[in-house]
Amino acid sequence: MRIASWEFTPGLWPTIVTLLVLPLFIYLGVWQLDRAEQKRELHDEFESRQNADAIDLNSKQTLSDTFDELRWRNMSVEGTFSEEVNILLDNQVEKGVAGYYVYTPFKLTDHDNWVLVNRGWISVGDSRDTPPRIAVAKGALNITGSVKSPPWTGILLMDNIVEQLDEATYRVQKLELAGIEELLNIVLLPYVIRMGPESPAGFTRQWKVPGTGEEKNLGYAFQWFAMATVILFIYLILNIKRAK
């Protein structure tokens, strides 16, 4: 192809490489833009539901609501923590320190329902073979927090083995409500409570706001599109020559 005094003579291998790499970089850039949009929508939903009136989880009406209706809503609930068991979710890092999230079953007052409560983060301590000291929360309590789905931990490299560290402490790599129900012989509500920082009987609670990090995805998208532009520019430079 000849344009004025310039001639476009693409080589076979540069063309093949460009046709393979260029669409990939563009796809990755679009994917990052989509991830940023998803985070934006998630953050907007979180903010909207956090600004709504708090709900009473002891209410029969609330107990009949679906998880989609309750997700991220602020709530209060009265009941008692189990004094017999704590579930440690492994591989939780806080300020560079390895630790666990402590999940404790909570029985609602005047109901047969139980809900799993994330009481916050604690350090692993000196040894993974020794269970951390977890204060027992005794008696009736009124706690506040927000409703969320069980945490997603990605792909496990092995079966989600439940390790019993002592008679009251279990360690898991992934939180599965069905497995905990079977282990403890109780029926849990189909969501967990992320305990608020003002509630008693908790640990370190510096919760991440859902949907944050949109700027990071936008930055990655810019990088992929920039790389696609560079690839196209190099391809043209290598294959456009002044006609003789």
Secondary structure, DSSP 8 states (H G I E B T S, - for coil): -EETTEEE---HHHHHHHHHHHHHHHHHHHHHHHHHHHHHHHHHHHHHHHTS--EETTSHHHHHS-HHHHTT-EEEEEEEE-SS-EEEEEEEEETTEEEEEEEEEEEETTSS-EEEEEEEEEE--S-TTS--------SEEEEEEEEE--------SS----EEEETTEEEESS--HHHHHHHHT--EEEEEEEE-TTSSS--B-----TT--HHHHHHHHHHHHHHHHHHHHHHHHHHEEE--
